Amino acid sequence: MNVVILYTSVHHGNTKKVVEGIAKEIKVDLYDICKYKEINLDKYDLIGLASGVFYHGLHEQMNKFIQKTTFAGKQKVFLITTCGIAYRDYTKEAKKMLSAKGVQVLGSFQCRGFDTFGAFEKIGGIAKDHPNENDIKNAQEFVNKIIENY
């Protein structure tokens, strides 16, 4: 099975840290969608979409990617987010967009990440020690479980 994780990680590198941690243990290709204009997904069975959280959803570039991408019928998706405060499912809108395209979402993973947005900057940020080794281990387990159950 061919697996790719497409990600965007723009502020503190939280999401990049998580997906690179996954790639150390699991054979996946990684692409930063902010750096690649075109990504051919034809050879992939399983596609991970990973993003930090911005205004209660995925990064604008990830949302645009989802909107413009045509997924093959056999391809399935999983989602990964990093956020300062983990109090809700920030993938809700992405799941809605993917569902409207007929794409099956197999699950989502979320962990905390260092955040200095807005008022958090005044206090030096929150979740300073995240993502940590435990977060990365949990992300690896999540992706392994998705692959096993694919």
Contact map, one row per residue, 1 for C-alpha under 8 A:
111000000000000000000000000000000000000000011100000000000000000000000000000000000000000000000000000000000000000000000000000000000000000000000000000000
111100000000000000000000000100000000000000111100000000000000000000000000000000000000000000000000000000000000000000000000000000000000000000000000000000
111110000000000000000000001110000000000000011111000000000000000000000000000000000000000000000000000000000000000000000000000000000000000000000000000000
011111000000000000000000000111100000000000010111000000000000000000000000000000000000000000000000000000000000000000000000000000000000000000000000000000
001111100000000000100000000111100000000000000011110000000000000000000000000000000000000000000000000000000000000000000000000000000000000000000000000000
000111110000000000000000000001111000000000000011110000000000000000000000000000000000000000000000000000000000000000000000000000000000000000000000000000
000011111000001100100000000001111000000000000001111000000000010000000000000000000000000000000000000000000000000000000000000000000000000000000000000000
000001111100001100000000000000011100000000000000011100000010110000000000000000000000000000000000000000000000000000000000000000000000000000000000000000
000000111111111100000000000000010000000000000000001100000000000000000000000000000000000000000000000000000000000000000000000000000000000000000000000000
000000011111100000000000000000000000000000000000000100000000000000000000000000000000000000000000000000000000000000000000000000000000000000000000000000
000000001111110000000000000000000000000000000000000000000000000000000000000000000000000000000000000000000000000000000000000000000000000000000000000000
000000001111110000000000000000000000000000000000000000000000000000000000000000000000000000000000000000000000000001100000000000000000000000000000000000
000000001111111110000000000000000000000000000000000000000000000000000000000000000000000000000000000000000000000000000000000000000000000000000000000000
000000001011111111000000000000000000000000000000000100000000000000000000000000000100000000000000000000000000000011000000000000000110000000000000000000
000000111000111111100000000000000000000000000000011100000000000000000000000000001100000000000000000000000000000010000000000000000000000000000000000000
000000111000111111110000000000000000000000000000000000000000000000000000000000000000000000000000000000000000000000000000000000000000000000000000000000
000000000000111111111000000000000000000000000000000000000000000000000000000000000000000000000000000000000000000000000000000000000010000000000000000000
000000000000011111111100000000000000000000000000000000000000000000000000000000000000000000000000000000000000000000000000000000000010001100100000000000
000010100000001111111110000001000000000000000000010000000000000000000000000000000000000000000000000000000000000000000000000000000000000000000000000000
000000000000000111111111000001000000000000000000000000000000000000000000000000000000000000000000000000000000000000000000000000000000000000000000000000
000000000000000011111111100000000000000000000000000000000000000000000000000000000000000000000000000000000000000000000000000000000000000110010000000000
000000000000000001111111110000000000000000000000000000000000000000000000000000000000000000000000000000000000000000000000000000000000000110110010000000
000000000000000000111111111111000000000000000000000000000000000000000000000000000000000000000000000000000000000000000000000000000000000000000000000000
000000000000000000011111111000000000000000000000000000000000000000000000000000000000000000000000000000000000000000000000000000000000000000000000000000
000000000000000000001111111000000000000000000000000000000000000000000000000000000000000000000000000000000000000000000000000000000000000000010000000000
000000000000000000000111111100000000000000000000000000000000000000000000000000000000000000000000000000000000000000000000000000000000000000010001000000
001000000000000000000011111110000000000000000000000000000000000000000000000000000000000000000000000000000000000000000000000000000000000000000000000000
011110000000000000000010011111000000000000000000000000000000000000000000000000000000000000000000000000000000000000000000000000000000000000000000000000
001110000000000000000010001111100000000000000000000000000000000000000000000000000000000000000000000000000000000000000000000000000000000000000000000000
000111100000000000110010000111110000000000000000000000000000000000000000000000000000000000000000000000000000000000000000000000000000000000000000000000
000111100000000000000000000011111011000000000000000000000000000000000000000000000000000000000000000000000000000000000000000000000000000000000000000000
000001111000000000000000000001111111000000000000000000000000000000000000000000000000000000000000000000000000000000000000000000000000000000000000000000
000001110000000000000000000000111111100000000000000000000000110010000000000000000000000000000000000000000000000000000000000000000000000000000000000000
000000010000000000000000000000011111100000000000000000000000100000000000000000000000000000000000000000000000000000000000000000000000000000000000000000
000000000000000000000000000000111111100000000000000000000000000000000000000000000000000000000000000000000000000000000000000000000000000000000000000000
000000000000000000000000000000111111111000000000000000000000000000000000000000000000000000000000000000000000000000000000000000000000000000000000000000
000000000000000000000000000000001111111000000000000000000000000000000000000000000000000000000000000000000000000000000000000000000000000000000000000000
000000000000000000000000000000000001111100000000000000000000000000000000000000000000000000000000000000000000000000000000000000000000000000000000000000
000000000000000000000000000000000001111110000000000000000000000000000000000000000000000000000000000000000000000000000000000000000000000000000000000000
000000000000000000000000000000000000011111100000000000000000000000000000000000000000000000000000000000000000000000000000000000000000000000000000000000
000000000000000000000000000000000000001111110000000000000000000000000010000000000000000000000000000000000000000000000000000000000000000000000000000000
000000000000000000000000000000000000000111110000000000000000000000000001000000000000000000000000000000000000000000000000000000000000000000000000000000
010000000000000000000000000000000000000111111000000000000000000000000000000000000000000000000000000000000000000000000000000000000000000000000000000000
111100000000000000000000000000000000000011111110000000000000000000000000001000000000000000000000000000000000000000000000000000000000000000000000000000
111000000000000000000000000000000000000000111110000000000000000000000000011100000000000000000000000000000000000000000000000000000000000000000000000000
111100000000000000000000000000000000000000011111000000000000000000000000001111000000000000000000000000000000000000000000000000000000000000000000000000
001111000000000000000000000000000000000000011111100000000000000000000000001111000000000000000000000000000000000000000000000000000000000000000000000000
001111100000000000000000000000000000000000000111110000000000000000000000000011110000000000000000000000000000000000000000000000000000000000000000000000
000011100000000000000000000000000000000000000011111000000000010000000000000011110000000000000000000000000000000000000000000000000000000000000000000000
000011110000001000100000000000000000000000000001111100000000000000000000000000111000000000000000000000000000000000000000000000000000000000000000000000
000000111000001000000000000000000000000000000000111110000110010000000000000000011100000000000000000000000000000000000000000000000000000000000000000000
000000011100011000000000000000000000000000000000011111000110000000000000000000001110000000000000000000000000000000000000000000000000000000000000000000
000000000000000000000000000000000000000000000000001111111110000000000000000000001110000001000000000000000000000000000000000000000000000000000000000000
000000000000000000000000000000000000000000000000000111111111000000000000000000000000000000000000000000000000000000000000000000000000000000000000000000
000000000000000000000000000000000000000000000000000011111100000000000000000000000000000000000000000000000000000000000000000000000000000000000000000000
000000000000000000000000000000000000000000000000000011111100000000000000000000000000000001000000000000000000000000000000000000000000000000000000000000
000000000000000000000000000000000000000000000000000011111110000000000000000000000000000001111100000000000000000000000000000000000000000000000000000000
000000000000000000000000000000000000000000000000001111111111011000000000000000001000000001100100000000000000000000000000000000000000000000000000000000
000000010000000000000000000000000000000000000000001111001111111000000000000000000000000000000000000000000000000000000000000000000000000000000000000000
000000000000000000000000000000000000000000000000000001000111111100000000000000000000000000000000000000000000000000000000000000000000000000000000000000
000000010000000000000000000000001100000000000000000000000011111110000000000000000000000000000000000000000000000000000000000000000000000000000000000000
000000110000000000000000000000001000000000000000101000000111111111000000000000000000000000000000000000000000000000000000000000000000000000000000000000
000000000000000000000000000000000000000000000000000000000111111111100000000000000000000000000100000000000000000000000000000000000000000000000000000000
000000000000000000000000000000000000000000000000000000000001111111110000000000000000000000000000000000000000000000000000000000000000000000000000000000
000000000000000000000000000000001000000000000000000000000000111111111000000000000000000000000000000000000000000000000000000000000000000000000000000000
000000000000000000000000000000000000000000000000000000000000011111111000000000000000000000000100110000000000000000000000000000000000000000000000000000
000000000000000000000000000000000000000000000000000000000000001111111000000000000000000000000000100000000000000000000000000000000000000000000000000000
000000000000000000000000000000000000000000000000000000000000000111111100000000000000000000000000000000000000000000000000000000000000000000000000000000
000000000000000000000000000000000000000000000000000000000000000011111110000000000000000000000000000000000000000000000000000000000000000000000000000000
000000000000000000000000000000000000000000000000000000000000000000011111000000000000000000000000000010000000000000000000000000000000000000000000000000
000000000000000000000000000000000000000010000000000000000000000000001111101000000000000000000000000010100000000000000000000000000000000000000000000000
000000000000000000000000000000000000000001000000000000000000000000000111111000000000000000000000000000000000000000000000000000000000000000000000000000
000000000000000000000000000000000000000000000000000000000000000000000011111000000000000000000000000001100000000000000000000000000000000000000000000000
000000000000000000000000000000000000000000001000000000000000000000000001111100000000000000000000000000000000000000000000000000000000000000000000000000
000000000000000000000000000000000000000000011110000000000000000000000011111110000000000000000000000000110000000000000000000000000000000000000000000000
000000000000000000000000000000000000000000001110000000000000000000000000011111000000000000000000000000111100000000000000000000000000000000000000000000
000000000000000000000000000000000000000000000111100000000000000000000000001111100000000000000000000000111110000000000000000000000000000000000000000000
000000000000000000000000000000000000000000000111100000000000000000000000000111110000000000000000000000001111000000000000000000000000000000000000010000
000000000000000000000000000000000000000000000001110000000000000000000000000011111000000000100000000000001011100000000000000000000000000000000000000000
000000000000000000000000000000000000000000000001111000000000000000000000000001111100000000000000000000000001110000000000000000000000000000000000000000
000000000000001000000000000000000000000000000000011110000100000000000000000000111110000001100000000000000001111000000000000000000000000000000000000000
000000000000011000000000000000000000000000000000001110000000000000000000000000011111000000000000000000000000011110000000000000000010000000000000000000
000000000000000000000000000000000000000000000000000110000000000000000000000000001111110000000000000000000000011111100000000000000000000000000000000000
000000000000000000000000000000000000000000000000000000000000000000000000000000000111110000000000000000000000000111100000000001100000000000000000000000
000000000000000000000000000000000000000000000000000000000000000000000000000000000011111000000000000000000000000100000000000000100000000000000000000000
000000000000000000000000000000000000000000000000000000000000000000000000000000000011111110000000000000000000011100000000000000000000000000000000000000
000000000000000000000000000000000000000000000000000000000000000000000000000000000000111110000000000000000000000000000000000000000000000000000000000000
000000000000000000000000000000000000000000000000000000000000000000000000000000000000011111000000000000000000000000000000000000000000000000000000000000
000000000000000000000000000000000000000000000000000000000000000000000000000000000000011111110000000000000000000000000000000000000000000000000000000000
000000000000000000000000000000000000000000000000000010011100000000000000000000001000000111111000000000000000000000000000000000000000000000000000000000
000000000000000000000000000000000000000000000000000000001100000000000000000000101000000011111110000000000001000000000000000000000000000000000000000000
000000000000000000000000000000000000000000000000000000001000000000000000000000000000000011111111000000000000000000000000000000000000000000000000000000
000000000000000000000000000000000000000000000000000000001000000000000000000000000000000001111111100000000000000000000000000000000000000000000000000000
000000000000000000000000000000000000000000000000000000001100001001000000000000000000000000111111110000000000000000000000000000000000000000000000000000
000000000000000000000000000000000000000000000000000000000000000000000000000000000000000000111111111000001000000000000000000000000000000000000000000000
000000000000000000000000000000000000000000000000000000000000000000000000000000000000000000011111111100000000000000000000000000000000000000000000000000
000000000000000000000000000000000000000000000000000000000000000001100000000000000000000000001111111110000000000000000000000000000000000000000000000000
000000000000000000000000000000000000000000000000000000000000000001000000000000000000000000000111111111111000000000000000000000000000000000000000000000
000000000000000000000000000000000000000000000000000000000000000000000000000000000000000000000011111111111000000000000000000000000000000000000000000000
000000000000000000000000000000000000000000000000000000000000000000000000000000000000000000000001111111100000000000000000000000000000000000000000000000
000000000000000000000000000000000000000000000000000000000000000000000110000000000000000000000000111111100000000000000000000000000000000000000000000000
000000000000000000000000000000000000000000000000000000000000000000000000100000000000000000000000011111110000000000000000000000000000000000000000000000
000000000000000000000000000000000000000000000000000000000000000000000010101110000000000000000000011111111000000000000000000000000000000000000000000000
000000000000000000000000000000000000000000000000000000000000000000000000001110000000000000000000011001111100000000000000000000000000000000000000000000
000000000000000000000000000000000000000000000000000000000000000000000000000111100000000000000010011000111111000000000000000000000000000000000000000000
000000000000000000000000000000000000000000000000000000000000000000000000000111000000000000000000000000011111000000000000000000000000000000000000010000
000000000000000000000000000000000000000000000000000000000000000000000000000011100000000000000000000000001111100000000000000000000000000000000000010000
000000000000000000000000000000000000000000000000000000000000000000000000000001111000000000100000000000001111110000000000000000000000000000000000000000
000000000000000000000000000000000000000000000000000000000000000000000000000000111000000000000000000000000011111000000000000000000000000000100100000000
000000000000000000000000000000000000000000000000000000000000000000000000000000011110010000000000000000000001111100000000000000000000000000000000000000
000000000000000000000000000000000000000000000000000000000000000000000000000000001110010000000000000000000000111110000000000000000110001000000000000000
000000000000000000000000000000000000000000000000000000000000000000000000000000000111110000000000000000000000011111000000000000100110001000000000000000
000000000000011000000000000000000000000000000000000000000000000000000000000000000111000000000000000000000000001111100000000000111110000000000000000000
000000000001010000000000000000000000000000000000000000000000000000000000000000000011000000000000000000000000000111110000000011111110000000000000000000
000000000001000000000000000000000000000000000000000000000000000000000000000000000011000000000000000000000000000011111001100011110000000000000000000000
000000000000000000000000000000000000000000000000000000000000000000000000000000000000000000000000000000000000000001111111100111000000000000000000000000
000000000000000000000000000000000000000000000000000000000000000000000000000000000000000000000000000000000000000000111111100010000000000000000000000000
000000000000000000000000000000000000000000000000000000000000000000000000000000000000000000000000000000000000000000011111110000000000000000000000000000
000000000000000000000000000000000000000000000000000000000000000000000000000000000000000000000000000000000000000000011111111000000000000000000000000000
000000000000000000000000000000000000000000000000000000000000000000000000000000000000000000000000000000000000000000111111111111000000000000000000000000
000000000000000000000000000000000000000000000000000000000000000000000000000000000000000000000000000000000000000000111111111110000000000000000000000000
000000000000000000000000000000000000000000000000000000000000000000000000000000000000000000000000000000000000000000000111111110000000000000000000000000
000000000000000000000000000000000000000000000000000000000000000000000000000000000000000000000000000000000000000000000011111111000000000000000000000000
000000000000000000000000000000000000000000000000000000000000000000000000000000000000000000000000000000000000000000010001111111000000000000000000000000
000000000000000000000000000000000000000000000000000000000000000000000000000000000000000000000000000000000000000001111001111111110000000000000000000000
000000000000000000000000000000000000000000000000000000000000000000000000000000000001000000000000000000000000000001110001001111110000000000000000000000
000000000000000000000000000000000000000000000000000000000000000000000000000000000001100000000000000000000000000111100000000011111100000000000000000000
000000000000000000000000000000000000000000000000000000000000000000000000000000000000000000000000000000000000000011100000000011111100000000000000000000
000000000000000000000000000000000000000000000000000000000000000000000000000000000000000000000000000000000000000011000000000000111111000000000000000000
000000000000010000000000000000000000000000000000000000000000000000000000000000000000000000000000000000000000001111000000000000111111001000000000000000
000000000000010011000000000000000000000000000000000000000000000000000000000000000100000000000000000000000000001111000000000000001111111100000000000000
000000000000000000000000000000000000000000000000000000000000000000000000000000000000000000000000000000000000000000000000000000001111111100000000000000
000000000000000000000000000000000000000000000000000000000000000000000000000000000000000000000000000000000000000000000000000000000011111110000000000000
000000000000000000000000000000000000000000000000000000000000000000000000000000000000000000000000000000000000000000000000000000000011111111000000000000
000000000000000001000000000000000000000000000000000000000000000000000000000000000000000000000000000000000000001100000000000000000111111111100000000000
000000000000000001001100000000000000000000000000000000000000000000000000000000000000000000000000000000000000000000000000000000000011111111110000000000
000000000000000000001100000000000000000000000000000000000000000000000000000000000000000000000000000000000000000000000000000000000000111111111000000000
000000000000000000000000000000000000000000000000000000000000000000000000000000000000000000000000000000000000000000000000000000000000011111111100000000
000000000000000001000100000000000000000000000000000000000000000000000000000000000000000000000000000000000000100000000000000000000000001111111110000000
000000000000000000001100110000000000000000000000000000000000000000000000000000000000000000000000000000000000000000000000000000000000000111111111000000
000000000000000000000000000000000000000000000000000000000000000000000000000000000000000000000000000000000000000000000000000000000000000011111111100000
000000000000000000000000000000000000000000000000000000000000000000000000000000000000000000000000000000000000100000000000000000000000000001111111110000
000000000000000000000100000000000000000000000000000000000000000000000000000000000000000000000000000000000000000000000000000000000000000000111111111000
000000000000000000000000010000000000000000000000000000000000000000000000000000000000000000000000000000000000000000000000000000000000000000011111111100
000000000000000000000000000000000000000000000000000000000000000000000000000000000000000000000000000000000000000000000000000000000000000000001111111110
000000000000000000000000000000000000000000000000000000000000000000000000000001000000000000000000000000000110000000000000000000000000000000000111111111
000000000000000000000000000000000000000000000000000000000000000000000000000000000000000000000000000000000000000000000000000000000000000000000011111111
000000000000000000000000000000000000000000000000000000000000000000000000000000000000000000000000000000000000000000000000000000000000000000000001111111
000000000000000000000000000000000000000000000000000000000000000000000000000000000000000000000000000000000000000000000000000000000000000000000000111111
000000000000000000000000000000000000000000000000000000000000000000000000000000000000000000000000000000000000000000000000000000000000000000000000011111
